[in-house]
Amino acid sequence: SVADRLWALVEAAQEGSDTQLQLLKAFAVHATTAPQLDVVAGLADGSRTVAGLPVDTDLRWELLTSLAAGGRAGEAEITAHLATDDTANGRQAAASARAAIATPEAKAAAWDAMVTREGMPNAILETSLLGFNRTHDDALLEPFVEPYFASLETVWTTRGNDMAQDLVQLLYPT
């Protein structure tokens, strides 16, 4: 119901306003039902528009991440979009979208990249952590509760303060 209300506010907002853009971004975060994800998909592929609000590269990443979290997009779509936006921001957005993919394999790969291996740049780590937690099915995150607690001491002693704080705080099982 939150996403439905946000969509109604998007449609009622002043065309092209910052408010309209922020409402649309919030809608994409909260879209979980098939009809809501259909709207997100339509916005992403251009078959649906919001008057006064062009879908630029950054907004397309937001929509793609929403679709990944909703099980409607995966590695192929992320790789294709990254090919059109191979910038620092694009690589961060791609990391977030990859971590949001709604499969056990994608969550395990994200966990491995963020927690098990070292060397991920801070900005990529932070966006990956945010994407990892974007899920419509909490069961995808349950397998990481025990590993989270088992990894705390290692994370805290082997990572820099900022990275350790991000990992500890943003992966905390909710």
LUMNU-989558 format. One line per field, with one value per residue: residue number from 1; residue in three letters; x, y, z of N, C-alpha, C in turn. Coordinates in nm, 2 decimals. Example, Ala and Ser with C-alpha at 12.3 -4.5 7.8 and 13.67 -1.06 7.14 Angstrom:
REM LUMNU-989558
i = c(1 / 2)
aa = c(ala / ser)
n_X = c(1.32 / 1.28)
n_Y = c(-0.57 / -0.22)
n_Z = c(0.78 / 0.71)
ca_X = c(1.23 / 1.37)
ca_Y = c(-0.45 / -0.11)
ca_Z = c(0.78 / 0.71)
c_X = c(1.32 / 1.29)
c_Y = c(-0.33 / 0.00)
c_Z = c(0.78 / 0.79)
***
This chain:
REM LUMNU-989558
i = c(1 / 2 / 3 / 4 / 5 / 6 / 7 / 8 / 9 / 10 / 11 / 12 / 13 / 14 / 15 / 16 / 17 / 18 / 19 / 20 / 21 / 22 / 23 / 24 / 25 / 26 / 27 / 28 / 29 / 30 / 31 / 32 / 33 / 34 / 35 / 36 / 37 / 38 / 39 / 40 / 41 / 42 / 43 / 44 / 45 / 46 / 47 / 48 / 49 / 50 / 51 / 52 / 53 / 54 / 55 / 56 / 57 / 58 / 59 / 60 / 61 / 62 / 63 / 64 / 65 / 66 / 67 / 68 / 69 / 70 / 71 / 72 / 73 / 74 / 75 / 76 / 77 / 78 / 79 / 80 / 81 / 82 / 83 / 84 / 85 / 86 / 87 / 88 / 89 / 90 / 91 / 92 / 93 / 94 / 95 / 96 / 97 / 98 / 99 / 100 / 101 / 102 / 103 / 104 / 105 / 106 / 107 / 108 / 109 / 110 / 111 / 112 / 113 / 114 / 115 / 116 / 117 / 118 / 119 / 120 / 121 / 122 / 123 / 124 / 125 / 126 / 127 / 128 / 129 / 130 / 131 / 132 / 133 / 134 / 135 / 136 / 137 / 138 / 139 / 140 / 141 / 142 / 143 / 144 / 145 / 146 / 147 / 148 / 149 / 150 / 151 / 152 / 153 / 154 / 155 / 156 / 157 / 158 / 159 / 160 / 161 / 162 / 163 / 164 / 165 / 166 / 167 / 168 / 169 / 170 / 171 / 172 / 173 / 174)
aa = c(ser / val / ala / asp / arg / leu / trp / ala / leu / val / glu / ala / ala / gln / glu / gly / ser / asp / thr / gln / leu / gln / leu / leu / lys / ala / phe / ala / val / his / ala / thr / thr / ala / pro / gln / leu / asp / val / val / ala / gly / leu / ala / asp / gly / ser / arg / thr / val / ala / gly / leu / pro / val / asp / thr / asp / leu / arg / trp / glu / leu / leu / thr / ser / leu / ala / ala / gly / gly / arg / ala / gly / glu / ala / glu / ile / thr / ala / his / leu / ala / thr / asp / asp / thr / ala / asn / gly / arg / gln / ala / ala / ala / ser / ala / arg / ala / ala / ile / ala / thr / pro / glu / ala / lys / ala / ala / ala / trp / asp / ala / met / val / thr / arg / glu / gly / met / pro / asn / ala / ile / leu / glu / thr / ser / leu / leu / gly / phe / asn / arg / thr / his / asp / asp / ala / leu / leu / glu / pro / phe / val / glu / pro / tyr / phe / ala / ser / leu / glu / thr / val / trp / thr / thr / arg / gly / asn / asp / met / ala / gln / asp / leu / val / gln / leu / leu / tyr / pro / thr)
n_X = c(0.08 / 0.21 / 0.37 / 0.17 / 0.05 / 0.26 / 0.30 / 0.06 / 0.10 / 0.33 / 0.20 / 0.04 / 0.21 / 0.38 / 0.47 / 0.79 / 0.92 / 1.15 / 1.03 / 0.86 / 1.04 / 1.18 / 0.97 / 0.91 / 1.15 / 1.13 / 0.90 / 1.00 / 1.18 / 1.00 / 0.83 / 0.67 / 0.47 / 0.33 / 0.19 / 0.30 / 0.57 / 0.55 / 0.50 / 0.74 / 0.91 / 0.81 / 0.87 / 1.15 / 1.20 / 1.10 / 0.84 / 0.65 / 0.58 / 0.64 / 0.49 / 0.68 / 0.91 / 1.20 / 1.37 / 1.67 / 2.02 / 2.09 / 1.84 / 1.75 / 1.92 / 1.83 / 1.57 / 1.64 / 1.77 / 1.55 / 1.40 / 1.58 / 1.58 / 1.32 / 1.31 / 1.30 / 1.51 / 1.85 / 2.19 / 2.25 / 2.10 / 2.21 / 2.48 / 2.45 / 2.34 / 2.55 / 2.74 / 2.66 / 2.71 / 2.97 / 3.11 / 3.24 / 3.01 / 2.83 / 2.95 / 2.93 / 2.65 / 2.59 / 2.71 / 2.54 / 2.30 / 2.36 / 2.40 / 2.15 / 2.00 / 1.76 / 1.82 / 1.94 / 2.20 / 2.31 / 2.30 / 2.48 / 2.72 / 2.75 / 2.79 / 3.02 / 3.20 / 3.19 / 3.24 / 3.40 / 3.62 / 3.88 / 3.96 / 3.78 / 3.68 / 3.59 / 3.36 / 3.23 / 3.18 / 3.00 / 2.77 / 2.72 / 2.65 / 2.41 / 2.25 / 2.25 / 2.08 / 1.84 / 1.56 / 1.28 / 1.21 / 1.27 / 1.38 / 1.59 / 1.80 / 1.83 / 2.02 / 2.26 / 2.27 / 2.40 / 2.67 / 2.72 / 2.75 / 2.96 / 3.16 / 3.23 / 3.45 / 3.67 / 3.62 / 3.63 / 3.90 / 4.05 / 3.98 / 3.97 / 3.86 / 3.63 / 3.53 / 3.49 / 3.30 / 3.08 / 3.03 / 2.96 / 2.74 / 2.56 / 2.51 / 2.39 / 2.17 / 1.83)
n_Y = c(-0.12 / 0.12 / 0.17 / 0.19 / 0.43 / 0.60 / 0.60 / 0.72 / 0.98 / 1.05 / 1.08 / 1.29 / 1.50 / 1.80 / 1.84 / 1.74 / 1.82 / 1.83 / 1.70 / 1.52 / 1.35 / 1.25 / 1.11 / 0.92 / 0.78 / 0.67 / 0.52 / 0.32 / 0.19 / 0.07 / -0.08 / -0.38 / -0.56 / -0.75 / -0.57 / -0.32 / -0.36 / -0.39 / -0.13 / -0.01 / -0.16 / -0.07 / 0.20 / 0.18 / 0.07 / 0.25 / 0.23 / 0.33 / 0.65 / 0.93 / 1.23 / 1.51 / 1.41 / 1.29 / 0.98 / 0.95 / 0.84 / 0.79 / 0.75 / 0.54 / 0.34 / 0.32 / 0.22 / -0.02 / -0.15 / -0.18 / -0.36 / -0.58 / -0.65 / -0.73 / -0.96 / -0.94 / -0.86 / -0.93 / -1.03 / -1.01 / -0.78 / -0.59 / -0.58 / -0.50 / -0.24 / -0.13 / -0.12 / 0.10 / 0.30 / 0.32 / 0.44 / 0.59 / 0.63 / 0.46 / 0.21 / 0.18 / 0.18 / -0.05 / -0.24 / -0.23 / -0.30 / -0.56 / -0.69 / -0.68 / -0.86 / -1.11 / -1.38 / -1.68 / -1.74 / -1.50 / -1.34 / -1.49 / -1.46 / -1.18 / -1.16 / -1.30 / -1.14 / -0.90 / -0.97 / -1.20 / -1.19 / -0.95 / -0.61 / -0.47 / -0.15 / 0.12 / 0.28 / 0.11 / -0.11 / 0.01 / 0.07 / -0.19 / -0.32 / -0.18 / -0.26 / -0.54 / -0.57 / -0.50 / -0.66 / -0.86 / -1.08 / -1.21 / -1.45 / -1.49 / -1.37 / -1.49 / -1.71 / -1.58 / -1.49 / -1.64 / -1.66 / -1.38 / -1.31 / -1.48 / -1.36 / -1.12 / -1.05 / -1.10 / -0.93 / -0.68 / -0.67 / -0.69 / -0.51 / -0.17 / 0.11 / 0.25 / 0.07 / -0.16 / -0.06 / 0.00 / -0.26 / -0.40 / -0.25 / -0.22 / -0.48 / -0.60 / -0.83 / -0.79)
n_Z = c(0.00 / 0.06 / -0.16 / -0.36 / -0.28 / -0.29 / -0.57 / -0.65 / -0.55 / -0.71 / -0.95 / -0.90 / -0.83 / -0.90 / -1.23 / -1.34 / -1.11 / -0.83 / -0.61 / -0.74 / -0.86 / -0.63 / -0.51 / -0.70 / -0.70 / -0.44 / -0.47 / -0.65 / -0.48 / -0.30 / -0.45 / -0.49 / -0.57 / -0.85 / -1.04 / -0.96 / -1.01 / -1.28 / -1.36 / -1.29 / -1.46 / -1.71 / -1.70 / -1.70 / -1.94 / -2.12 / -2.21 / -2.06 / -1.92 / -1.71 / -1.69 / -1.76 / -1.64 / -1.72 / -1.78 / -1.67 / -1.68 / -1.41 / -1.28 / -1.42 / -1.33 / -1.06 / -1.11 / -1.24 / -1.03 / -0.86 / -1.01 / -1.01 / -0.74 / -0.73 / -0.87 / -1.14 / -1.31 / -1.39 / -1.40 / -1.67 / -1.76 / -1.60 / -1.67 / -1.94 / -1.90 / -1.76 / -1.96 / -2.10 / -1.92 / -1.80 / -1.57 / -1.27 / -1.10 / -1.23 / -1.20 / -0.92 / -0.89 / -1.04 / -0.88 / -0.66 / -0.77 / -0.86 / -0.61 / -0.52 / -0.66 / -0.68 / -0.59 / -0.43 / -0.51 / -0.61 / -0.38 / -0.22 / -0.37 / -0.36 / -0.08 / -0.05 / -0.20 / -0.05 / 0.22 / 0.26 / 0.08 / 0.04 / -0.04 / -0.19 / -0.31 / -0.10 / -0.17 / -0.35 / -0.18 / 0.00 / -0.16 / -0.24 / -0.01 / 0.06 / -0.16 / -0.12 / 0.10 / -0.01 / -0.06 / -0.13 / -0.02 / 0.28 / 0.34 / 0.17 / 0.30 / 0.54 / 0.55 / 0.61 / 0.86 / 1.08 / 0.96 / 0.96 / 1.24 / 1.30 / 1.15 / 1.26 / 1.44 / 1.28 / 1.06 / 1.19 / 1.28 / 1.05 / 0.86 / 0.76 / 0.97 / 0.86 / 0.67 / 0.82 / 1.00 / 0.82 / 0.72 / 0.96 / 1.06 / 0.84 / 0.75 / 0.96 / 1.08 / 1.03)
ca_X = c(0.00 / 0.30 / 0.41 / 0.06 / 0.03 / 0.37 / 0.27 / -0.05 / 0.17 / 0.41 / 0.11 / -0.02 / 0.31 / 0.41 / 0.55 / 0.93 / 0.97 / 1.23 / 0.94 / 0.81 / 1.16 / 1.20 / 0.86 / 0.93 / 1.26 / 1.08 / 0.81 / 1.08 / 1.23 / 0.89 / 0.75 / 0.69 / 0.37 / 0.35 / 0.15 / 0.40 / 0.70 / 0.52 / 0.52 / 0.89 / 0.97 / 0.77 / 0.95 / 1.29 / 1.22 / 1.04 / 0.70 / 0.57 / 0.64 / 0.58 / 0.49 / 0.78 / 1.02 / 1.28 / 1.44 / 1.81 / 2.10 / 2.09 / 1.71 / 1.74 / 1.99 / 1.73 / 1.47 / 1.70 / 1.79 / 1.42 / 1.37 / 1.67 / 1.53 / 1.19 / 1.33 / 1.27 / 1.63 / 1.96 / 2.32 / 2.26 / 2.05 / 2.30 / 2.60 / 2.41 / 2.33 / 2.68 / 2.81 / 2.62 / 2.74 / 3.09 / 3.16 / 3.25 / 2.88 / 2.78 / 3.01 / 2.87 / 2.51 / 2.59 / 2.74 / 2.42 / 2.20 / 2.40 / 2.38 / 2.00 / 1.94 / 1.68 / 1.85 / 2.04 / 2.34 / 2.35 / 2.33 / 2.60 / 2.83 / 2.77 / 2.84 / 3.16 / 3.28 / 3.19 / 3.29 / 3.51 / 3.74 / 3.92 / 4.01 / 3.67 / 3.68 / 3.49 / 3.23 / 3.16 / 3.13 / 2.88 / 2.66 / 2.69 / 2.58 / 2.28 / 2.18 / 2.23 / 1.96 / 1.71 / 1.50 / 1.13 / 1.20 / 1.37 / 1.44 / 1.72 / 1.90 / 1.85 / 2.14 / 2.37 / 2.27 / 2.51 / 2.80 / 2.74 / 2.81 / 3.09 / 3.26 / 3.25 / 3.58 / 3.76 / 3.60 / 3.68 / 4.04 / 4.12 / 3.94 / 3.98 / 3.75 / 3.51 / 3.48 / 3.44 / 3.17 / 2.98 / 3.00 / 2.89 / 2.61 / 2.47 / 2.48 / 2.32 / 2.04 / 1.71)
ca_Y = c(0.00 / 0.23 / 0.19 / 0.24 / 0.57 / 0.68 / 0.62 / 0.82 / 1.10 / 1.08 / 1.12 / 1.42 / 1.60 / 1.90 / 1.78 / 1.77 / 1.88 / 1.74 / 1.62 / 1.41 / 1.26 / 1.18 / 1.02 / 0.81 / 0.69 / 0.60 / 0.42 / 0.21 / 0.12 / 0.00 / -0.16 / -0.53 / -0.64 / -0.76 / -0.45 / -0.22 / -0.39 / -0.37 / 0.01 / 0.01 / -0.21 / 0.02 / 0.32 / 0.15 / 0.04 / 0.36 / 0.21 / 0.41 / 0.77 / 1.02 / 1.36 / 1.61 / 1.35 / 1.20 / 0.87 / 0.96 / 0.73 / 0.76 / 0.70 / 0.41 / 0.25 / 0.30 / 0.13 / -0.15 / -0.21 / -0.23 / -0.48 / -0.69 / -0.69 / -0.79 / -1.08 / -0.91 / -0.83 / -1.00 / -1.00 / -0.96 / -0.65 / -0.50 / -0.57 / -0.42 / -0.10 / -0.08 / -0.09 / 0.24 / 0.40 / 0.27 / 0.55 / 0.55 / 0.61 / 0.34 / 0.09 / 0.17 / 0.14 / -0.19 / -0.32 / -0.23 / -0.38 / -0.70 / -0.74 / -0.68 / -0.97 / -1.19 / -1.52 / -1.72 / -1.74 / -1.36 / -1.30 / -1.55 / -1.39 / -1.05 / -1.18 / -1.34 / -1.02 / -0.80 / -1.01 / -1.30 / -1.13 / -0.81 / -0.53 / -0.39 / -0.01 / 0.17 / 0.32 / -0.01 / -0.18 / 0.07 / 0.05 / -0.33 / -0.34 / -0.13 / -0.35 / -0.67 / -0.56 / -0.48 / -0.79 / -0.87 / -1.21 / -1.21 / -1.58 / -1.48 / -1.31 / -1.58 / -1.79 / -1.50 / -1.45 / -1.70 / -1.61 / -1.24 / -1.30 / -1.54 / -1.28 / -0.98 / -1.02 / -1.09 / -0.80 / -0.57 / -0.67 / -0.70 / -0.40 / -0.03 / 0.15 / 0.28 / -0.05 / -0.24 / 0.00 / -0.03 / -0.41 / -0.44 / -0.19 / -0.24 / -0.62 / -0.65 / -0.90 / -0.73)
ca_Z = c(0.00 / 0.06 / -0.30 / -0.43 / -0.24 / -0.35 / -0.71 / -0.66 / -0.53 / -0.82 / -1.06 / -0.86 / -0.81 / -1.01 / -1.34 / -1.35 / -0.99 / -0.75 / -0.53 / -0.82 / -0.88 / -0.51 / -0.49 / -0.80 / -0.64 / -0.32 / -0.53 / -0.70 / -0.36 / -0.23 / -0.54 / -0.47 / -0.64 / -1.00 / -1.11 / -0.93 / -1.08 / -1.42 / -1.38 / -1.28 / -1.59 / -1.81 / -1.69 / -1.73 / -2.09 / -2.19 / -2.26 / -1.97 / -1.89 / -1.61 / -1.75 / -1.71 / -1.57 / -1.81 / -1.71 / -1.71 / -1.64 / -1.26 / -1.25 / -1.48 / -1.23 / -0.95 / -1.16 / -1.26 / -0.90 / -0.81 / -1.09 / -0.97 / -0.61 / -0.75 / -0.95 / -1.28 / -1.38 / -1.34 / -1.44 / -1.82 / -1.77 / -1.53 / -1.76 / -2.05 / -1.87 / -1.73 / -2.09 / -2.14 / -1.81 / -1.74 / -1.49 / -1.12 / -1.05 / -1.29 / -1.13 / -0.79 / -0.91 / -1.09 / -0.76 / -0.58 / -0.84 / -0.85 / -0.47 / -0.50 / -0.74 / -0.58 / -0.60 / -0.33 / -0.57 / -0.62 / -0.24 / -0.18 / -0.44 / -0.29 / 0.06 / -0.06 / -0.24 / 0.05 / 0.36 / 0.26 / 0.01 / 0.08 / -0.16 / -0.26 / -0.28 / 0.00 / -0.24 / -0.41 / -0.07 / 0.06 / -0.24 / -0.24 / 0.12 / 0.04 / -0.25 / -0.05 / 0.19 / -0.08 / -0.09 / -0.10 / 0.05 / 0.39 / 0.34 / 0.10 / 0.39 / 0.66 / 0.55 / 0.64 / 1.00 / 1.15 / 0.91 / 1.00 / 1.37 / 1.30 / 1.08 / 1.32 / 1.49 / 1.16 / 0.99 / 1.27 / 1.29 / 0.92 / 0.77 / 0.81 / 1.05 / 0.79 / 0.61 / 0.93 / 1.05 / 0.72 / 0.72 / 1.09 / 1.07 / 0.72 / 0.73 / 1.08 / 1.05 / 1.08)
c_X = c(0.09 / 0.33 / 0.29 / 0.03 / 0.14 / 0.35 / 0.16 / 0.01 / 0.26 / 0.32 / 0.05 / 0.08 / 0.33 / 0.51 / 0.70 / 0.99 / 1.06 / 1.14 / 0.89 / 0.92 / 1.18 / 1.09 / 0.87 / 1.04 / 1.21 / 0.98 / 0.89 / 1.14 / 1.12 / 0.80 / 0.78 / 0.59 / 0.40 / 0.31 / 0.25 / 0.53 / 0.68 / 0.54 / 0.67 / 0.95 / 0.93 / 0.85 / 1.09 / 1.30 / 1.16 / 0.90 / 0.60 / 0.64 / 0.57 / 0.60 / 0.59 / 0.90 / 1.09 / 1.35 / 1.58 / 1.89 / 2.09 / 1.95 / 1.70 / 1.81 / 1.90 / 1.62 / 1.52 / 1.72 / 1.66 / 1.38 / 1.45 / 1.61 / 1.39 / 1.19 / 1.30 / 1.39 / 1.74 / 2.09 / 2.33 / 2.21 / 2.15 / 2.42 / 2.57 / 2.40 / 2.47 / 2.76 / 2.78 / 2.66 / 2.86 / 3.17 / 3.18 / 3.11 / 2.81 / 2.82 / 2.95 / 2.72 / 2.50 / 2.62 / 2.61 / 2.32 / 2.23 / 2.37 / 2.23 / 1.94 / 1.88 / 1.70 / 1.95 / 2.18 / 2.39 / 2.38 / 2.46 / 2.73 / 2.85 / 2.83 / 2.99 / 3.25 / 3.29 / 3.26 / 3.41 / 3.63 / 3.76 / 3.96 / 3.90 / 3.68 / 3.57 / 3.36 / 3.16 / 3.11 / 3.00 / 2.76 / 2.62 / 2.61 / 2.43 / 2.19 / 2.16 / 2.11 / 1.83 / 1.66 / 1.35 / 1.11 / 1.31 / 1.44 / 1.58 / 1.83 / 1.93 / 1.97 / 2.27 / 2.37 / 2.39 / 2.65 / 2.83 / 2.81 / 2.94 / 3.20 / 3.30 / 3.39 / 3.68 / 3.75 / 3.66 / 3.83 / 4.12 / 4.08 / 3.96 / 3.85 / 3.62 / 3.45 / 3.42 / 3.31 / 3.06 / 2.94 / 2.91 / 2.75 / 2.52 / 2.44 / 2.40 / 2.19 / 1.92 / 1.59)
c_Y = c(0.13 / 0.27 / 0.24 / 0.39 / 0.65 / 0.70 / 0.72 / 0.96 / 1.15 / 1.14 / 1.26 / 1.53 / 1.69 / 1.83 / 1.83 / 1.83 / 1.78 / 1.65 / 1.50 / 1.31 / 1.18 / 1.08 / 0.90 / 0.72 / 0.61 / 0.49 / 0.30 / 0.13 / 0.03 / -0.08 / -0.31 / -0.61 / -0.65 / -0.63 / -0.33 / -0.24 / -0.37 / -0.22 / 0.04 / -0.04 / -0.12 / 0.15 / 0.30 / 0.13 / 0.15 / 0.34 / 0.28 / 0.54 / 0.84 / 1.16 / 1.45 / 1.55 / 1.25 / 1.10 / 0.89 / 0.84 / 0.69 / 0.70 / 0.56 / 0.30 / 0.22 / 0.20 / -0.01 / -0.22 / -0.26 / -0.35 / -0.60 / -0.74 / -0.76 / -0.91 / -1.06 / -0.87 / -0.90 / -0.95 / -0.95 / -0.82 / -0.55 / -0.48 / -0.49 / -0.28 / -0.05 / -0.04 / 0.05 / 0.35 / 0.34 / 0.38 / 0.50 / 0.53 / 0.49 / 0.22 / 0.07 / 0.13 / 0.00 / -0.28 / -0.34 / -0.32 / -0.53 / -0.76 / -0.75 / -0.80 / -1.07 / -1.34 / -1.56 / -1.71 / -1.60 / -1.31 / -1.36 / -1.49 / -1.26 / -1.06 / -1.21 / -1.22 / -0.92 / -0.84 / -1.10 / -1.25 / -0.99 / -0.74 / -0.45 / -0.25 / 0.03 / 0.20 / 0.20 / -0.10 / -0.12 / 0.05 / -0.10 / -0.37 / -0.30 / -0.22 / -0.49 / -0.67 / -0.54 / -0.62 / -0.78 / -1.00 / -1.23 / -1.35 / -1.58 / -1.44 / -1.40 / -1.66 / -1.71 / -1.45 / -1.51 / -1.66 / -1.46 / -1.24 / -1.37 / -1.46 / -1.15 / -0.96 / -1.01 / -0.96 / -0.68 / -0.56 / -0.66 / -0.58 / -0.27 / 0.01 / 0.17 / 0.16 / -0.14 / -0.19 / -0.03 / -0.17 / -0.44 / -0.38 / -0.23 / -0.39 / -0.68 / -0.71 / -0.84 / -0.82)
c_Z = c(0.00 / -0.09 / -0.38 / -0.40 / -0.30 / -0.50 / -0.74 / -0.64 / -0.64 / -0.93 / -1.03 / -0.84 / -0.93 / -1.11 / -1.34 / -1.22 / -0.92 / -0.66 / -0.61 / -0.84 / -0.75 / -0.48 / -0.58 / -0.75 / -0.52 / -0.37 / -0.58 / -0.59 / -0.30 / -0.32 / -0.52 / -0.54 / -0.79 / -1.07 / -1.08 / -1.00 / -1.23 / -1.45 / -1.38 / -1.42 / -1.71 / -1.81 / -1.73 / -1.88 / -2.18 / -2.24 / -2.17 / -1.94 / -1.78 / -1.67 / -1.68 / -1.65 / -1.66 / -1.73 / -1.76 / -1.66 / -1.50 / -1.22 / -1.31 / -1.39 / -1.11 / -0.99 / -1.19 / -1.13 / -0.84 / -0.88 / -1.04 / -0.83 / -0.62 / -0.84 / -1.10 / -1.37 / -1.31 / -1.40 / -1.59 / -1.83 / -1.71 / -1.61 / -1.88 / -2.02 / -1.83 / -1.85 / -2.14 / -2.04 / -1.74 / -1.67 / -1.35 / -1.07 / -1.10 / -1.23 / -0.99 / -0.80 / -0.96 / -0.97 / -0.67 / -0.64 / -0.84 / -0.71 / -0.44 / -0.57 / -0.65 / -0.60 / -0.49 / -0.39 / -0.57 / -0.48 / -0.19 / -0.25 / -0.39 / -0.16 / 0.04 / -0.10 / -0.13 / 0.18 / 0.35 / 0.20 / 0.06 / -0.05 / -0.23 / -0.22 / -0.18 / -0.06 / -0.29 / -0.29 / -0.01 / -0.03 / -0.25 / -0.12 / 0.11 / -0.05 / -0.19 / 0.03 / 0.12 / -0.12 / -0.06 / -0.03 / 0.15 / 0.39 / 0.26 / 0.19 / 0.51 / 0.66 / 0.60 / 0.78 / 1.08 / 1.10 / 0.95 / 1.14 / 1.38 / 1.24 / 1.15 / 1.36 / 1.37 / 1.08 / 1.06 / 1.28 / 1.16 / 0.83 / 0.84 / 0.88 / 0.97 / 0.73 / 0.71 / 0.98 / 0.95 / 0.72 / 0.84 / 1.09 / 0.96 / 0.70 / 0.86 / 1.04 / 1.11 / 1.06)
***
